[in-house]
Amino acid sequence: MEHITVLKQEAVTLLDLKPDSVVVDATYGAGGHAAAICERLDERGVYIGIDADETALESSFLHRQKEGPQFHLLHSNFSQLTELLGSLHIKRVDAILADLGWRTDQFTTGGKGFSFTSDEPLHMTYGRAEDYLFTAHDIVNGWAEEDIANVIYGYGEERYARKIARAIVMERAQTPIQTARQLALLVSAAVPKGRQPQRTHPATKTFQALRIAVNDELGALEKFLSDAPAVLAPGGVLAVISFHSLEDRQVKLAFRELAHTEHFDLLTKKPITAADQELKENPRARSAKLRAIKRIRDLET
């Protein structure tokens, strides 16, 4: 299944780019936003793409592009934004975009155990599993039942977290939980049939919770939201697309706090969501929320 970039035009329009803008695409992903951004830049512009999954950057269209902006593709987490810009000797940028969603091929062919129907190992890591403190396999096979339940409830907002954790512990006592399919079937059986969601897989919230825990997604987002506003030039825009309530809450609160100062202006009083046509073409867009803020003056002024 081909990946469809969510809220592409809405996000890039909010960035208000000029031909010579310096732009950070903090989550390169499938490159959909990158292509739309680079169309608005000429040879004076600078595009900086960041992704924690190096496979996303290896096949980038930018490697084949003969004309267009200067570009840098960086294999790292967007939480390292300040350090990455420092390595490029860039102090200020004109726009930053972070799309917190996932590439379709990460679920279908990524080999990380994100797909409910795959027999892939339970890693759920952005990068190489060996570079992480723990994986999803470690959580479900080694953590205490209470800790598993707390992860599933806290990061997945799953009301049946304790039933699922109990089922996981009982299953692993018989045989290790090795694959994504094995875990998905286990979780589905633990969620009462009459209470299972209609539009999503019963294991969706559990998989989300494990992925967030393994990759410290909320911690990374918190650091990014703390650092990104400081590197915006006056007139610069920071835009974030979130896909679940935990992320959106962080973005909303961080932007609201900035807007209460005299240095930033909130561009989205309410989040921008997908239009009807986009929802028809890409149902995955139904949960996407786009928020943006603009720096209106420097701290020194």
ZADREN-64443 format. One record per residue (C-alpha): residue number from 1; z negated, y, x negated. Coordinates in steps of 0.1 Angstrom, whole numbers, plus 5000, padded with zeros to 4 digits. Layout:
N
<atom><i>NUM</i><Z>Z</Z><Y>Y</Y><X>X</X></atom>
...
// end
This chain:
301
<atom><i>1</i><Z>5000</Z><Y>5000</Y><X>5000</X></atom>
<atom><i>2</i><Z>5010</Z><Y>5034</Y><X>4986</X></atom>
<atom><i>3</i><Z>4983</Z><Y>5059</Y><X>4980</X></atom>
<atom><i>4</i><Z>4985</Z><Y>5091</Y><X>5001</X></atom>
<atom><i>5</i><Z>4968</Z><Y>5122</Y><X>4987</X></atom>
<atom><i>6</i><Z>4944</Z><Y>5137</Y><X>5013</X></atom>
<atom><i>7</i><Z>4945</Z><Y>5174</Y><X>5022</X></atom>
<atom><i>8</i><Z>4970</Z><Y>5181</Y><X>4994</X></atom>
<atom><i>9</i><Z>4985</Z><Y>5213</Y><X>5006</X></atom>
<atom><i>10</i><Z>4953</Z><Y>5227</Y><X>5021</X></atom>
<atom><i>11</i><Z>4934</Z><Y>5222</Y><X>4989</X></atom>
<atom><i>12</i><Z>4960</Z><Y>5236</Y><X>4965</X></atom>
<atom><i>13</i><Z>4966</Z><Y>5266</Y><X>4988</X></atom>
<atom><i>14</i><Z>4929</Z><Y>5274</Y><X>4987</X></atom>
<atom><i>15</i><Z>4931</Z><Y>5275</Y><X>4949</X></atom>
<atom><i>16</i><Z>4954</Z><Y>5305</Y><X>4951</X></atom>
<atom><i>17</i><Z>4972</Z><Y>5297</Y><X>4919</X></atom>
<atom><i>18</i><Z>4993</Z><Y>5320</Y><X>4898</X></atom>
<atom><i>19</i><Z>5021</Z><Y>5308</Y><X>4874</X></atom>
<atom><i>20</i><Z>4998</Z><Y>5313</Y><X>4844</X></atom>
<atom><i>21</i><Z>4966</Z><Y>5299</Y><X>4859</X></atom>
<atom><i>22</i><Z>4943</Z><Y>5276</Y><X>4839</X></atom>
<atom><i>23</i><Z>4934</Z><Y>5248</Y><X>4863</X></atom>
<atom><i>24</i><Z>4910</Z><Y>5218</Y><X>4862</X></atom>
<atom><i>25</i><Z>4918</Z><Y>5188</Y><X>4883</X></atom>
<atom><i>26</i><Z>4884</Z><Y>5172</Y><X>4879</X></atom>
<atom><i>27</i><Z>4895</Z><Y>5138</Y><X>4895</X></atom>
<atom><i>28</i><Z>4931</Z><Y>5131</Y><X>4886</X></atom>
<atom><i>29</i><Z>4933</Z><Y>5099</Y><X>4907</X></atom>
<atom><i>30</i><Z>4969</Z><Y>5091</Y><X>4917</X></atom>
<atom><i>31</i><Z>4982</Z><Y>5125</Y><X>4906</X></atom>
<atom><i>32</i><Z>4991</Z><Y>5138</Y><X>4940</X></atom>
<atom><i>33</i><Z>4971</Z><Y>5170</Y><X>4937</X></atom>
<atom><i>34</i><Z>4983</Z><Y>5173</Y><X>4900</X></atom>
<atom><i>35</i><Z>5019</Z><Y>5173</Y><X>4911</X></atom>
<atom><i>36</i><Z>5013</Z><Y>5200</Y><X>4937</X></atom>
<atom><i>37</i><Z>4993</Z><Y>5221</Y><X>4912</X></atom>
<atom><i>38</i><Z>5019</Z><Y>5219</Y><X>4885</X></atom>
<atom><i>39</i><Z>5046</Z><Y>5229</Y><X>4908</X></atom>
<atom><i>40</i><Z>5029</Z><Y>5263</Y><X>4910</X></atom>
<atom><i>41</i><Z>5025</Z><Y>5267</Y><X>4872</X></atom>
<atom><i>42</i><Z>5050</Z><Y>5277</Y><X>4846</X></atom>
<atom><i>43</i><Z>5049</Z><Y>5273</Y><X>4809</X></atom>
<atom><i>44</i><Z>5022</Z><Y>5299</Y><X>4806</X></atom>
<atom><i>45</i><Z>4999</Z><Y>5278</Y><X>4828</X></atom>
<atom><i>46</i><Z>4974</Z><Y>5251</Y><X>4817</X></atom>
<atom><i>47</i><Z>4967</Z><Y>5220</Y><X>4837</X></atom>
<atom><i>48</i><Z>4936</Z><Y>5199</Y><X>4827</X></atom>
<atom><i>49</i><Z>4933</Z><Y>5165</Y><X>4844</X></atom>
<atom><i>50</i><Z>4901</Z><Y>5144</Y><X>4841</X></atom>
<atom><i>51</i><Z>4895</Z><Y>5109</Y><X>4853</X></atom>
<atom><i>52</i><Z>4868</Z><Y>5083</Y><X>4845</X></atom>
<atom><i>53</i><Z>4893</Z><Y>5055</Y><X>4850</X></atom>
<atom><i>54</i><Z>4917</Z><Y>5057</Y><X>4820</X></atom>
<atom><i>55</i><Z>4943</Z><Y>5036</Y><X>4838</X></atom>
<atom><i>56</i><Z>4948</Z><Y>5066</Y><X>4862</X></atom>
<atom><i>57</i><Z>4960</Z><Y>5088</Y><X>4832</X></atom>
<atom><i>58</i><Z>4981</Z><Y>5063</Y><X>4814</X></atom>
<atom><i>59</i><Z>5010</Z><Y>5064</Y><X>4839</X></atom>
<atom><i>60</i><Z>5008</Z><Y>5101</Y><X>4847</X></atom>
<atom><i>61</i><Z>5041</Z><Y>5118</Y><X>4855</X></atom>
<atom><i>62</i><Z>5030</Z><Y>5145</Y><X>4831</X></atom>
<atom><i>63</i><Z>5039</Z><Y>5122</Y><X>4801</X></atom>
<atom><i>64</i><Z>5075</Z><Y>5123</Y><X>4813</X></atom>
<atom><i>65</i><Z>5077</Z><Y>5159</Y><X>4822</X></atom>
<atom><i>66</i><Z>5099</Z><Y>5181</Y><X>4799</X></atom>
<atom><i>67</i><Z>5092</Z><Y>5214</Y><X>4816</X></atom>
<atom><i>68</i><Z>5061</Z><Y>5229</Y><X>4832</X></atom>
<atom><i>69</i><Z>5026</Z><Y>5239</Y><X>4821</X></atom>
<atom><i>70</i><Z>5007</Z><Y>5229</Y><X>4791</X></atom>
<atom><i>71</i><Z>4986</Z><Y>5199</Y><X>4800</X></atom>
<atom><i>72</i><Z>4956</Z><Y>5179</Y><X>4788</X></atom>
<atom><i>73</i><Z>4946</Z><Y>5145</Y><X>4803</X></atom>
<atom><i>74</i><Z>4910</Z><Y>5136</Y><X>4795</X></atom>
<atom><i>75</i><Z>4894</Z><Y>5102</Y><X>4800</X></atom>
<atom><i>76</i><Z>4859</Z><Y>5112</Y><X>4810</X></atom>
<atom><i>77</i><Z>4836</Z><Y>5118</Y><X>4840</X></atom>
<atom><i>78</i><Z>4838</Z><Y>5152</Y><X>4856</X></atom>
<atom><i>79</i><Z>4801</Z><Y>5156</Y><X>4850</X></atom>
<atom><i>80</i><Z>4811</Z><Y>5164</Y><X>4814</X></atom>
<atom><i>81</i><Z>4832</Z><Y>5194</Y><X>4824</X></atom>
<atom><i>82</i><Z>4814</Z><Y>5219</Y><X>4802</X></atom>
<atom><i>83</i><Z>4817</Z><Y>5197</Y><X>4771</X></atom>
<atom><i>84</i><Z>4853</Z><Y>5188</Y><X>4778</X></atom>
<atom><i>85</i><Z>4864</Z><Y>5225</Y><X>4782</X></atom>
<atom><i>86</i><Z>4845</Z><Y>5232</Y><X>4750</X></atom>
<atom><i>87</i><Z>4865</Z><Y>5206</Y><X>4731</X></atom>
<atom><i>88</i><Z>4896</Z><Y>5224</Y><X>4742</X></atom>
<atom><i>89</i><Z>4882</Z><Y>5258</Y><X>4733</X></atom>
<atom><i>90</i><Z>4885</Z><Y>5270</Y><X>4769</X></atom>
<atom><i>91</i><Z>4857</Z><Y>5292</Y><X>4782</X></atom>
<atom><i>92</i><Z>4870</Z><Y>5302</Y><X>4816</X></atom>
<atom><i>93</i><Z>4893</Z><Y>5287</Y><X>4841</X></atom>
<atom><i>94</i><Z>4910</Z><Y>5300</Y><X>4872</X></atom>
<atom><i>95</i><Z>4906</Z><Y>5271</Y><X>4895</X></atom>
<atom><i>96</i><Z>4888</Z><Y>5237</Y><X>4898</X></atom>
<atom><i>97</i><Z>4896</Z><Y>5210</Y><X>4923</X></atom>
<atom><i>98</i><Z>4876</Z><Y>5177</Y><X>4927</X></atom>
<atom><i>99</i><Z>4888</Z><Y>5150</Y><X>4951</X></atom>
<atom><i>100</i><Z>4859</Z><Y>5126</Y><X>4955</X></atom>
<atom><i>101</i><Z>4881</Z><Y>5099</Y><X>4971</X></atom>
<atom><i>102</i><Z>4896</Z><Y>5067</Y><X>4956</X></atom>
<atom><i>103</i><Z>4931</Z><Y>5057</Y><X>4946</X></atom>
<atom><i>104</i><Z>4945</Z><Y>5029</Y><X>4968</X></atom>
<atom><i>105</i><Z>4953</Z><Y>5007</Y><X>4938</X></atom>
<atom><i>106</i><Z>4917</Z><Y>5008</Y><X>4927</X></atom>
<atom><i>107</i><Z>4909</Z><Y>4988</Y><X>4958</X></atom>
<atom><i>108</i><Z>4940</Z><Y>4965</Y><X>4958</X></atom>
<atom><i>109</i><Z>4947</Z><Y>4958</Y><X>4921</X></atom>
<atom><i>110</i><Z>4919</Z><Y>4974</Y><X>4901</X></atom>
<atom><i>111</i><Z>4901</Z><Y>4942</Y><X>4893</X></atom>
<atom><i>112</i><Z>4867</Z><Y>4958</Y><X>4897</X></atom>
<atom><i>113</i><Z>4855</Z><Y>4942</Y><X>4930</X></atom>
<atom><i>114</i><Z>4860</Z><Y>4971</Y><X>4953</X></atom>
<atom><i>115</i><Z>4880</Z><Y>4952</Y><X>4979</X></atom>
<atom><i>116</i><Z>4863</Z><Y>4932</Y><X>5006</X></atom>
<atom><i>117</i><Z>4890</Z><Y>4906</Y><X>5005</X></atom>
<atom><i>118</i><Z>4893</Z><Y>4901</Y><X>4968</X></atom>
<atom><i>119</i><Z>4880</Z><Y>4874</Y><X>4945</X></atom>
<atom><i>120</i><Z>4875</Z><Y>4899</Y><X>4918</X></atom>
<atom><i>121</i><Z>4843</Z><Y>4901</Y><X>4897</X></atom>
<atom><i>122</i><Z>4816</Z><Y>4923</Y><X>4912</X></atom>
<atom><i>123</i><Z>4817</Z><Y>4952</Y><X>4887</X></atom>
<atom><i>124</i><Z>4824</Z><Y>4983</Y><X>4909</X></atom>
<atom><i>125</i><Z>4826</Z><Y>5005</Y><X>4878</X></atom>
<atom><i>126</i><Z>4851</Z><Y>5033</Y><X>4872</X></atom>
<atom><i>127</i><Z>4857</Z><Y>5023</Y><X>4836</X></atom>
<atom><i>128</i><Z>4850</Z><Y>4992</Y><X>4815</X></atom>
<atom><i>129</i><Z>4821</Z><Y>4972</Y><X>4828</X></atom>
<atom><i>130</i><Z>4807</Z><Y>4967</Y><X>4793</X></atom>
<atom><i>131</i><Z>4801</Z><Y>5005</Y><X>4790</X></atom>
<atom><i>132</i><Z>4777</Z><Y>5006</Y><X>4820</X></atom>
<atom><i>133</i><Z>4740</Z><Y>5001</Y><X>4821</X></atom>
<atom><i>134</i><Z>4744</Z><Y>4977</Y><X>4851</X></atom>
<atom><i>135</i><Z>4771</Z><Y>4966</Y><X>4875</X></atom>
<atom><i>136</i><Z>4771</Z><Y>4956</Y><X>4912</X></atom>
<atom><i>137</i><Z>4767</Z><Y>4920</Y><X>4900</X></atom>
<atom><i>138</i><Z>4735</Z><Y>4929</Y><X>4882</X></atom>
<atom><i>139</i><Z>4721</Z><Y>4946</Y><X>4913</X></atom>
<atom><i>140</i><Z>4728</Z><Y>4918</Y><X>4938</X></atom>
<atom><i>141</i><Z>4719</Z><Y>4890</Y><X>4914</X></atom>
<atom><i>142</i><Z>4689</Z><Y>4904</Y><X>4895</X></atom>
<atom><i>143</i><Z>4672</Z><Y>4933</Y><X>4914</X></atom>
<atom><i>144</i><Z>4642</Z><Y>4928</Y><X>4936</X></atom>
<atom><i>145</i><Z>4648</Z><Y>4926</Y><X>4973</X></atom>
<atom><i>146</i><Z>4631</Z><Y>4959</Y><X>4981</X></atom>
<atom><i>147</i><Z>4651</Z><Y>4977</Y><X>4954</X></atom>
<atom><i>148</i><Z>4684</Z><Y>4963</Y><X>4968</X></atom>
<atom><i>149</i><Z>4674</Z><Y>4974</Y><X>5003</X></atom>
<atom><i>150</i><Z>4665</Z><Y>5009</Y><X>4991</X></atom>
<atom><i>151</i><Z>4699</Z><Y>5012</Y><X>4974</X></atom>
<atom><i>152</i><Z>4718</Z><Y>5001</Y><X>5004</X></atom>
<atom><i>153</i><Z>4698</Z><Y>5023</Y><X>5028</X></atom>
<atom><i>154</i><Z>4696</Z><Y>5054</Y><X>5005</X></atom>
<atom><i>155</i><Z>4732</Z><Y>5054</Y><X>4993</X></atom>
<atom><i>156</i><Z>4749</Z><Y>5037</Y><X>5022</X></atom>
<atom><i>157</i><Z>4728</Z><Y>5049</Y><X>5051</X></atom>
<atom><i>158</i><Z>4730</Z><Y>5014</Y><X>5063</X></atom>
<atom><i>159</i><Z>4705</Z><Y>5007</Y><X>5092</X></atom>
<atom><i>160</i><Z>4705</Z><Y>4970</Y><X>5085</X></atom>
<atom><i>161</i><Z>4697</Z><Y>4974</Y><X>5048</X></atom>
<atom><i>162</i><Z>4667</Z><Y>4952</Y><X>5048</X></atom>
<atom><i>163</i><Z>4684</Z><Y>4923</Y><X>5067</X></atom>
<atom><i>164</i><Z>4713</Z><Y>4925</Y><X>5042</X></atom>
<atom><i>165</i><Z>4690</Z><Y>4926</Y><X>5012</X></atom>
<atom><i>166</i><Z>4671</Z><Y>4895</Y><X>5025</X></atom>
<atom><i>167</i><Z>4704</Z><Y>4877</Y><X>5030</X></atom>
<atom><i>168</i><Z>4715</Z><Y>4886</Y><X>4995</X></atom>
<atom><i>169</i><Z>4683</Z><Y>4873</Y><X>4979</X></atom>
<atom><i>170</i><Z>4685</Z><Y>4840</Y><X>5000</X></atom>
<atom><i>171</i><Z>4721</Z><Y>4835</Y><X>4990</X></atom>
<atom><i>172</i><Z>4716</Z><Y>4840</Y><X>4953</X></atom>
<atom><i>173</i><Z>4687</Z><Y>4816</Y><X>4953</X></atom>
<atom><i>174</i><Z>4713</Z><Y>4789</Y><X>4961</X></atom>
<atom><i>175</i><Z>4743</Z><Y>4802</Y><X>4941</X></atom>
<atom><i>176</i><Z>4751</Z><Y>4835</Y><X>4922</X></atom>
<atom><i>177</i><Z>4770</Z><Y>4861</Y><X>4941</X></atom>
<atom><i>178</i><Z>4801</Z><Y>4864</Y><X>4919</X></atom>
<atom><i>179</i><Z>4829</Z><Y>4880</Y><X>4938</X></atom>
<atom><i>180</i><Z>4836</Z><Y>4909</Y><X>4962</X></atom>
<atom><i>181</i><Z>4848</Z><Y>4886</Y><X>4989</X></atom>
<atom><i>182</i><Z>4816</Z><Y>4865</Y><X>4987</X></atom>
<atom><i>183</i><Z>4794</Z><Y>4896</Y><X>4991</X></atom>
<atom><i>184</i><Z>4815</Z><Y>4910</Y><X>5019</X></atom>
<atom><i>185</i><Z>4813</Z><Y>4878</Y><X>5039</X></atom>
<atom><i>186</i><Z>4776</Z><Y>4876</Y><X>5033</X></atom>
<atom><i>187</i><Z>4770</Z><Y>4912</Y><X>5045</X></atom>
<atom><i>188</i><Z>4792</Z><Y>4907</Y><X>5075</X></atom>
<atom><i>189</i><Z>4771</Z><Y>4877</Y><X>5086</X></atom>
<atom><i>190</i><Z>4739</Z><Y>4897</Y><X>5081</X></atom>
<atom><i>191</i><Z>4750</Z><Y>4926</Y><X>5104</X></atom>
<atom><i>192</i><Z>4745</Z><Y>4917</Y><X>5141</X></atom>
<atom><i>193</i><Z>4778</Z><Y>4910</Y><X>5157</X></atom>
<atom><i>194</i><Z>4772</Z><Y>4934</Y><X>5186</X></atom>
<atom><i>195</i><Z>4763</Z><Y>4962</Y><X>5161</X></atom>
<atom><i>196</i><Z>4792</Z><Y>4960</Y><X>5138</X></atom>
<atom><i>197</i><Z>4814</Z><Y>4991</Y><X>5134</X></atom>
<atom><i>198</i><Z>4848</Z><Y>4991</Y><X>5152</X></atom>
<atom><i>199</i><Z>4869</Z><Y>5010</Y><X>5128</X></atom>
<atom><i>200</i><Z>4855</Z><Y>4999</Y><X>5094</X></atom>
<atom><i>201</i><Z>4845</Z><Y>4967</Y><X>5077</X></atom>
<atom><i>202</i><Z>4808</Z><Y>4957</Y><X>5083</X></atom>
<atom><i>203</i><Z>4803</Z><Y>4957</Y><X>5045</X></atom>
<atom><i>204</i><Z>4817</Z><Y>4993</Y><X>5040</X></atom>
<atom><i>205</i><Z>4783</Z><Y>5010</Y><X>5037</X></atom>
<atom><i>206</i><Z>4769</Z><Y>4983</Y><X>5014</X></atom>
<atom><i>207</i><Z>4799</Z><Y>4985</Y><X>4991</X></atom>
<atom><i>208</i><Z>4796</Z><Y>5023</Y><X>4991</X></atom>
<atom><i>209</i><Z>4760</Z><Y>5021</Y><X>4982</X></atom>
<atom><i>210</i><Z>4765</Z><Y>4997</Y><X>4953</X></atom>
<atom><i>211</i><Z>4794</Z><Y>5018</Y><X>4939</X></atom>
<atom><i>212</i><Z>4774</Z><Y>5050</Y><X>4941</X></atom>
<atom><i>213</i><Z>4744</Z><Y>5034</Y><X>4923</X></atom>
<atom><i>214</i><Z>4765</Z><Y>5018</Y><X>4896</X></atom>
<atom><i>215</i><Z>4785</Z><Y>5049</Y><X>4888</X></atom>
<atom><i>216</i><Z>4756</Z><Y>5074</Y><X>4894</X></atom>
<atom><i>217</i><Z>4780</Z><Y>5093</Y><X>4916</X></atom>
<atom><i>218</i><Z>4755</Z><Y>5116</Y><X>4932</X></atom>
<atom><i>219</i><Z>4739</Z><Y>5125</Y><X>4898</X></atom>
<atom><i>220</i><Z>4774</Z><Y>5131</Y><X>4884</X></atom>
<atom><i>221</i><Z>4783</Z><Y>5153</Y><X>4914</X></atom>
<atom><i>222</i><Z>4750</Z><Y>5173</Y><X>4911</X></atom>
<atom><i>223</i><Z>4757</Z><Y>5181</Y><X>4874</X></atom>
<atom><i>224</i><Z>4793</Z><Y>5190</Y><X>4882</X></atom>
<atom><i>225</i><Z>4783</Z><Y>5213</Y><X>4910</X></atom>
<atom><i>226</i><Z>4758</Z><Y>5229</Y><X>4887</X></atom>
<atom><i>227</i><Z>4782</Z><Y>5235</Y><X>4858</X></atom>
<atom><i>228</i><Z>4816</Z><Y>5242</Y><X>4874</X></atom>
<atom><i>229</i><Z>4808</Z><Y>5276</Y><X>4889</X></atom>
<atom><i>230</i><Z>4797</Z><Y>5289</Y><X>4855</X></atom>
<atom><i>231</i><Z>4831</Z><Y>5283</Y><X>4840</X></atom>
<atom><i>232</i><Z>4851</Z><Y>5301</Y><X>4867</X></atom>
<atom><i>233</i><Z>4867</Z><Y>5334</Y><X>4858</X></atom>
<atom><i>234</i><Z>4863</Z><Y>5362</Y><X>4883</X></atom>
<atom><i>235</i><Z>4886</Z><Y>5354</Y><X>4912</X></atom>
<atom><i>236</i><Z>4884</Z><Y>5317</Y><X>4904</X></atom>
<atom><i>237</i><Z>4881</Z><Y>5291</Y><X>4931</X></atom>
<atom><i>238</i><Z>4861</Z><Y>5258</Y><X>4931</X></atom>
<atom><i>239</i><Z>4872</Z><Y>5233</Y><X>4958</X></atom>
<atom><i>240</i><Z>4858</Z><Y>5199</Y><X>4966</X></atom>
<atom><i>241</i><Z>4870</Z><Y>5172</Y><X>4990</X></atom>
<atom><i>242</i><Z>4842</Z><Y>5148</Y><X>5000</X></atom>
<atom><i>243</i><Z>4844</Z><Y>5116</Y><X>5020</X></atom>
<atom><i>244</i><Z>4809</Z><Y>5107</Y><X>5031</X></atom>
<atom><i>245</i><Z>4779</Z><Y>5126</Y><X>5043</X></atom>
<atom><i>246</i><Z>4758</Z><Y>5123</Y><X>5011</X></atom>
<atom><i>247</i><Z>4785</Z><Y>5140</Y><X>4990</X></atom>
<atom><i>248</i><Z>4793</Z><Y>5166</Y><X>5016</X></atom>
<atom><i>249</i><Z>4757</Z><Y>5175</Y><X>5020</X></atom>
<atom><i>250</i><Z>4754</Z><Y>5181</Y><X>4982</X></atom>
<atom><i>251</i><Z>4785</Z><Y>5203</Y><X>4982</X></atom>
<atom><i>252</i><Z>4775</Z><Y>5222</Y><X>5013</X></atom>
<atom><i>253</i><Z>4741</Z><Y>5230</Y><X>5000</X></atom>
<atom><i>254</i><Z>4753</Z><Y>5239</Y><X>4965</X></atom>
<atom><i>255</i><Z>4780</Z><Y>5263</Y><X>4979</X></atom>
<atom><i>256</i><Z>4756</Z><Y>5278</Y><X>5004</X></atom>
<atom><i>257</i><Z>4731</Z><Y>5286</Y><X>4976</X></atom>
<atom><i>258</i><Z>4759</Z><Y>5302</Y><X>4955</X></atom>
<atom><i>259</i><Z>4771</Z><Y>5323</Y><X>4985</X></atom>
<atom><i>260</i><Z>4736</Z><Y>5337</Y><X>4989</X></atom>
<atom><i>261</i><Z>4741</Z><Y>5355</Y><X>4955</X></atom>
<atom><i>262</i><Z>4763</Z><Y>5385</Y><X>4950</X></atom>
<atom><i>263</i><Z>4786</Z><Y>5366</Y><X>4926</X></atom>
<atom><i>264</i><Z>4803</Z><Y>5341</Y><X>4950</X></atom>
<atom><i>265</i><Z>4821</Z><Y>5342</Y><X>4983</X></atom>
<atom><i>266</i><Z>4822</Z><Y>5311</Y><X>5006</X></atom>
<atom><i>267</i><Z>4859</Z><Y>5305</Y><X>5015</X></atom>
<atom><i>268</i><Z>4851</Z><Y>5278</Y><X>5041</X></atom>
<atom><i>269</i><Z>4825</Z><Y>5286</Y><X>5067</X></atom>
<atom><i>270</i><Z>4832</Z><Y>5252</Y><X>5081</X></atom>
<atom><i>271</i><Z>4849</Z><Y>5224</Y><X>5062</X></atom>
<atom><i>272</i><Z>4886</Z><Y>5220</Y><X>5065</X></atom>
<atom><i>273</i><Z>4896</Z><Y>5186</Y><X>5079</X></atom>
<atom><i>274</i><Z>4929</Z><Y>5168</Y><X>5083</X></atom>
<atom><i>275</i><Z>4953</Z><Y>5178</Y><X>5110</X></atom>
<atom><i>276</i><Z>4965</Z><Y>5154</Y><X>5136</X></atom>
<atom><i>277</i><Z>4998</Z><Y>5147</Y><X>5118</X></atom>
<atom><i>278</i><Z>4980</Z><Y>5137</Y><X>5086</X></atom>
<atom><i>279</i><Z>4956</Z><Y>5115</Y><X>5105</X></atom>
<atom><i>280</i><Z>4986</Z><Y>5097</Y><X>5121</X></atom>
<atom><i>281</i><Z>5001</Z><Y>5091</Y><X>5086</X></atom>
<atom><i>282</i><Z>4969</Z><Y>5084</Y><X>5068</X></atom>
<atom><i>283</i><Z>4938</Z><Y>5073</Y><X>5090</X></atom>
<atom><i>284</i><Z>4917</Z><Y>5073</Y><X>5058</X></atom>
<atom><i>285</i><Z>4918</Z><Y>5111</Y><X>5059</X></atom>
<atom><i>286</i><Z>4896</Z><Y>5112</Y><X>5090</X></atom>
<atom><i>287</i><Z>4864</Z><Y>5114</Y><X>5069</X></atom>
<atom><i>288</i><Z>4877</Z><Y>5140</Y><X>5044</X></atom>
<atom><i>289</i><Z>4860</Z><Y>5174</Y><X>5043</X></atom>
<atom><i>290</i><Z>4873</Z><Y>5202</Y><X>5021</X></atom>
<atom><i>291</i><Z>4850</Z><Y>5231</Y><X>5010</X></atom>
<atom><i>292</i><Z>4857</Z><Y>5259</Y><X>4986</X></atom>
<atom><i>293</i><Z>4839</Z><Y>5289</Y><X>4970</X></atom>
<atom><i>294</i><Z>4852</Z><Y>5318</Y><X>4950</X></atom>
<atom><i>295</i><Z>4837</Z><Y>5337</Y><X>4922</X></atom>
<atom><i>296</i><Z>4840</Z><Y>5374</Y><X>4930</X></atom>
<atom><i>297</i><Z>4822</Z><Y>5389</Y><X>4899</X></atom>
<atom><i>298</i><Z>4807</Z><Y>5380</Y><X>4866</X></atom>
<atom><i>299</i><Z>4770</Z><Y>5377</Y><X>4861</X></atom>
<atom><i>300</i><Z>4771</Z><Y>5406</Y><X>4837</X></atom>
<atom><i>301</i><Z>4785</Z><Y>5430</Y><X>4862</X></atom>
// end
